[in-house]
Amino acid sequence: MGESLLWRRDVIGASDAPAIVGVDPFKTAGDLWAEKTGRVPTDTDPERSPINPRDLGSALEPLLLRAAVKELGVPLAPQVWFRHPDAPLGCSVDGLALDATPPTLVEAKTCGILNRPSRLLAAYGDDGTDEVPESVLVQVTHTLVVLAAQPELPPIRHVLVMALLGDGRGLRRYHLELDPALAEELVGAEVDFWRNHVEADRPPPYDPPSLSTLKIWRRRRDAPAVAVDPVLMLEWLRARAVAKQAAANEDTCKRFLLAELRDAEAGFCEHGRITYFPVTRKEHTVKESTSPSLRYYEPKGEAA
C-alpha cells in the first residue's frame, strides 16, 4: 500500500491500473489522466478527513504482513519499489516471500472498515479461494508483471492476499496465480493509455473525469475560451430544465402530503410510509439546528 509520491506521476502504479481498464469503483480513467498530467492533486496529497481508508490501510498493513509471515512460515523481504525497464510501469510491494515455495507476492488489503462499499465486500469470496474484486486482481497482475522484469528476482507467479474485511468475516486469505493472458492484455492497455493520453495530453474520451475531479481541476485564468460540443451544451440545458421542473413538482407534492398529515408526524398508504420528525443537524460551519424532515420508507407489508 502507498506508492512513493516521488515517482508516482512518472509511471503507472499498481493502484492506477484498475482505472485504466474500468474496474476501479472510485476512479475513472479520466481521473487518472488528470492526476498524471498534473491537473489535479494526486490522492497521495494530504486528505481533508482526519481518518480515511488509505490511512487506516497503512496503519493496519504491518499487522496483516505479520499474519502473512505466520501463514507462509518465512520472513518477508523489506518493502521496496520497482520500475519496469521497458514500459512506463512501476509498483511498490507490500511484501515478498522469496524463500517461500513457491516465491510469493504478499498484498495487504482492508475493505469496509470505515465504510461499507458493498460491491467490493461482496466480491471477496470464501477464505482460501481466489475470489477477490476485479480491482485487486488487476493490481496484483500489474505488480507481477513489473516483478517479472526484475533480473535479480526469482520468478514470482503466486500471490497471497491478506484481507481484513469489515463485514464480520475478519481476516481472510486468498491465493492467486499469474494469468499470462490477462497480464498481456493489461500491459497493452496501460501502455496505450500512457502513450495516447498521458504523453499525448489527451483525455480518454471513453471514460471522462468524474465531477469530483472536475471540481478541483487546476484551471488557468489566462487560458482562452474554447469551443465546446453544442450537442452536450443543449443536453445539459435540457437536463437542467428537467431537474428544475422536477424540483418544483417535488415541492408541490410535499406541500399536499404535509397538509394531509395535519397534526400527525407519520402517514401511510399502499405505496409506503412517510414521517415528518425533527432532525438535528450537528454544528460544523453553521450553528446546530433542528427542523422537521420528510422521509419515505418503502412498504414492507400491510400498513398498520
matplotlib code that plots the C-alpha trace (Angstrom):
import matplotlib.pyplot as plt

x = [0.0, 1.2, 3.4, 6.0, 4.9, 8.4, 7.8, 4.0, 3.3, 6.1, 4.7, 1.6, 1.4, -0.5, -3.2, -3.6, -4.2, -7.8, -9.0, -7.4, -9.4, -12.6, -12.8, -11.9, -15.1, -13.7, -11.8, -12.2, -9.6, -10.2, -9.5, -6.2, -5.3, -5.9, -3.7, -0.8, -0.9, -0.8, -4.3, -5.5, -3.7, -2.9, -4.6, -1.3, -1.8, -2.9, -6.6, -9.1, -10.6, -8.5, -9.0, -9.6, -9.5, -6.0, -4.6, -6.3, -5.0, -1.4, -1.8, -3.1, -0.7, 2.1, -0.5, -1.6, 2.0, 2.8, -0.2, 1.3, 4.6, 2.8, 0.8, 3.9, 6.4, 9.1, 10.2, 9.2, 11.8, 11.8, 9.3, 10.7, 9.5, 10.4, 10.2, 9.8, 12.8, 10.9, 7.4, 6.0, 5.1, 6.1, 5.0, 5.7, 5.1, 3.6, 5.8, 7.8, 8.3, 11.3, 12.1, 8.5, 7.7, 6.8, 8.1, 5.1, 4.0, 2.0, -0.7, -2.4, -6.0, -8.6, -12.2, -15.3, -13.6, -14.6, -17.4, -19.3, -18.6, -20.9, -19.8, -16.2, -17.0, -19.4, -16.6, -14.4, -15.2, -14.6, -11.4, -8.7, -10.2, -9.0, -12.2, -11.2, -12.6, -11.5, -9.6, -7.5, -6.9, -5.7, -3.5, -1.6, -1.4, 0.3, 2.7, 3.6, 4.4, 6.8, 8.4, 8.9, 11.0, 13.5, 16.5, 17.6, 14.3, 13.3, 10.1, 7.1, 3.7, 1.9, 0.1, -1.2, -3.8, -4.3, -7.6, -9.3, -13.0, -15.3, -18.5, -17.9, -15.7, -12.5, -9.1, -9.2, -6.6, -6.8, -4.4, -3.9, -1.8, -0.5, -2.8, -0.4, -3.3, -4.7, -1.2, -0.6, -3.9, -3.4, 0.1, -1.2, -4.0, -1.6, 1.0, -1.7, -3.1, 0.3, 1.2, -2.1, -3.4, -0.7, 2.2, -0.2, -2.0, -5.5, -8.2, -9.6, -13.0, -14.3, -14.2, -14.0, -13.1, -15.7, -17.5, -15.5, -12.2, -13.5, -14.4, -10.8, -9.3, -6.4, -7.7, -5.9, -7.5, -5.3, -6.5, -8.6, -12.2, -12.5, -15.3, -17.5, -19.8, -23.1, -24.9, -23.5, -24.5, -28.0, -28.4, -27.1, -29.6, -32.4, -31.3, -31.1, -34.7, -36.0, -34.3, -35.7, -39.2, -38.8, -37.7, -40.8, -43.0, -41.5, -42.1, -45.7, -46.3, -44.6, -47.0, -50.0, -48.6, -47.7, -51.1, -52.7, -50.7, -52.5, -51.3, -49.7, -46.0, -46.5, -48.7, -49.1, -50.7, -50.2, -47.1, -45.3, -44.9, -43.7, -42.6, -42.1, -39.9, -37.5, -33.9, -30.9, -28.1, -24.9, -22.8, -19.9, -19.6, -23.0, -24.9, -26.6, -30.3, -33.3, -36.0, -38.5, -37.6, -39.9, -38.8, -40.1, -40.0, -40.8, -43.6, -42.6, -46.1, -49.6, -49.8, -50.9]
y = [0.0, 3.6, 4.1, 6.9, 10.3, 10.9, 8.6, 8.1, 10.7, 9.3, 5.8, 3.8, 2.2, -0.9, 1.2, 3.1, 0.0, -0.7, 2.8, 2.2, -0.9, 0.4, -1.7, 0.9, 1.7, 5.0, 6.5, 6.8, 6.7, 10.4, 11.0, 9.1, 11.1, 14.4, 13.3, 12.1, 15.3, 17.5, 18.9, 17.8, 16.8, 13.1, 11.0, 10.9, 14.5, 15.2, 14.2, 16.6, 14.0, 13.2, 9.4, 7.9, 4.4, 4.9, 6.0, 3.1, 0.6, 1.9, 1.6, -2.0, -3.1, -4.2, -6.4, -8.1, -8.7, -10.3, -12.6, -13.4, -14.4, -16.8, -18.2, -18.7, -19.6, -17.5, -13.8, -11.1, -9.1, -5.3, -3.2, -1.6, -0.2, -1.4, 0.1, -1.8, -1.3, -1.2, 0.1, 3.0, 0.8, 0.7, -0.8, -0.9, -4.3, -4.9, -7.9, -10.5, -14.0, -15.0, -18.1, -19.5, -22.4, -21.1, -17.5, -15.3, -11.8, -10.6, -8.0, -6.5, -5.2, -3.7, -3.3, -1.9, -0.9, 2.8, 2.4, -0.4, -0.5, -3.4, -4.1, -4.6, -6.6, -8.9, -9.6, -11.2, -14.9, -17.6, -17.9, -19.8, -19.2, -16.9, -14.8, -11.2, -8.0, -7.3, -4.2, -6.3, -8.9, -6.2, -4.6, -7.8, -8.7, -5.4, -6.0, -9.4, -8.0, -5.5, -8.1, -10.4, -7.7, -7.5, -9.7, -10.0, -11.6, -15.3, -15.9, -14.9, -16.1, -16.7, -14.1, -14.2, -11.6, -11.0, -9.1, -7.6, -7.3, -5.1, -7.2, -9.6, -12.0, -10.5, -11.8, -13.8, -15.3, -15.5, -17.3, -16.1, -17.3, -15.1, -15.3, -14.7, -13.7, -11.2, -9.8, -9.3, -7.6, -5.3, -4.2, -3.4, -1.3, 0.5, 1.3, 2.6, 4.8, 6.3, 7.0, 8.0, 10.0, 11.0, 11.7, 13.0, 15.1, 13.9, 12.9, 9.4, 10.0, 6.7, 7.4, 11.2, 12.6, 12.4, 15.6, 15.5, 15.6, 18.3, 20.5, 20.6, 20.9, 23.4, 25.9, 29.0, 32.4, 33.4, 30.4, 31.4, 30.3, 27.0, 25.7, 23.1, 20.5, 22.2, 18.8, 18.5, 22.1, 21.5, 18.2, 20.0, 22.8, 20.3, 18.2, 21.4, 22.4, 18.9, 19.0, 22.4, 21.3, 18.0, 20.0, 22.3, 19.2, 17.7, 20.8, 20.9, 17.2, 17.7, 20.6, 18.4, 15.5, 17.6, 19.2, 15.7, 14.8, 17.6, 17.2, 13.8, 13.1, 10.0, 8.7, 5.6, 4.2, 1.1, 2.7, 3.1, 5.2, 8.8, 10.5, 14.2, 14.1, 16.7, 16.1, 17.7, 19.0, 19.0, 22.2, 22.3, 25.6, 26.8, 26.7, 23.5, 23.5, 21.2, 21.1, 18.5, 16.4, 14.5, 10.9, 8.0, 4.3, 1.5, -0.7, -4.0, -5.4, -4.4, -0.9, -0.9]
z = [0.0, -0.6, -3.6, -3.4, -4.4, -5.9, -8.8, -8.8, -11.6, -13.8, -14.2, -13.9, -10.5, -9.4, -7.8, -11.1, -13.3, -12.3, -13.5, -16.9, -17.6, -16.0, -12.8, -10.2, -8.2, -7.0, -10.0, -13.8, -16.5, -16.9, -13.2, -13.5, -16.7, -14.8, -12.0, -14.2, -16.2, -13.1, -13.5, -10.0, -6.8, -6.6, -4.0, -2.1, -1.1, 2.5, 2.9, 4.4, 6.6, 9.8, 9.2, 5.7, 4.3, 2.9, 6.3, 8.0, 5.5, 6.0, 9.8, 9.6, 7.0, 9.4, 11.3, 8.0, 7.0, 10.3, 9.7, 6.3, 7.9, 10.2, 7.2, 5.0, 7.7, 6.1, 6.6, 4.1, 2.2, 3.1, 1.2, -1.9, -5.2, -8.6, -12.1, -15.3, -17.5, -20.8, -20.0, -18.1, -15.2, -11.5, -8.2, -4.6, -3.0, 0.5, 0.9, -0.9, 0.5, -1.6, 0.5, 0.2, -2.0, -4.5, -4.1, -3.2, -3.5, -0.4, -0.7, 2.4, 1.8, 4.1, 2.9, 4.6, 7.9, 7.8, 5.4, 3.7, -0.1, -0.6, -4.2, -3.1, 0.0, -1.8, -4.4, -1.7, -1.6, 0.9, 2.9, 0.9, -2.5, -5.4, -5.3, -5.0, -6.5, -10.1, -9.0, -6.7, -9.4, -11.8, -9.2, -8.4, -12.1, -12.7, -9.8, -11.0, -14.5, -13.0, -10.8, -13.7, -15.4, -12.4, -13.3, -9.6, -8.5, -9.0, -11.0, -8.9, -10.1, -6.8, -4.7, -1.1, -0.4, 3.3, 3.6, 6.6, 5.8, 7.8, 7.2, 10.1, 8.3, 9.7, 8.3, 5.1, 2.9, -0.9, -3.2, -6.8, -9.7, -12.6, -15.7, -18.7, -21.0, -18.5, -18.0, -21.7, -22.2, -19.1, -20.2, -23.7, -22.2, -19.8, -22.4, -24.8, -22.1, -21.3, -24.9, -26.3, -23.4, -20.8, -23.2, -25.9, -23.3, -24.5, -22.0, -22.7, -24.4, -23.3, -19.6, -18.8, -15.4, -12.6, -11.4, -8.2, -10.2, -12.5, -9.5, -8.2, -11.7, -11.8, -14.4, -15.7, -15.8, -18.8, -20.8, -23.8, -24.2, -26.1, -28.4, -26.7, -28.3, -29.0, -28.5, -25.0, -24.2, -25.4, -23.5, -20.3, -20.7, -21.2, -18.2, -16.1, -17.1, -16.3, -12.9, -12.2, -13.1, -11.1, -8.0, -8.4, -8.8, -5.7, -3.6, -4.7, -3.8, -0.4, 0.3, -0.4, 1.6, 4.6, 4.5, 4.6, 7.7, 9.6, 13.3, 12.7, 12.2, 10.1, 7.3, 5.2, 2.1, -0.1, -1.6, 1.7, 4.7, 5.4, 8.5, 9.4, 12.5, 13.8, 12.6, 14.3, 12.1, 14.1, 14.2, 11.8, 9.9, 10.9, 14.2, 15.2, 14.2, 14.4, 11.8, 10.6, 7.6, 5.3, 4.8, 2.7, 3.6, 1.1, 2.2, 4.0, 4.3, 5.3, 6.6, 10.3]

ax = plt.figure().add_subplot(projection="3d")
ax.plot(x, y, z, "-o")
ax.set_aspect("equal")
plt.show()
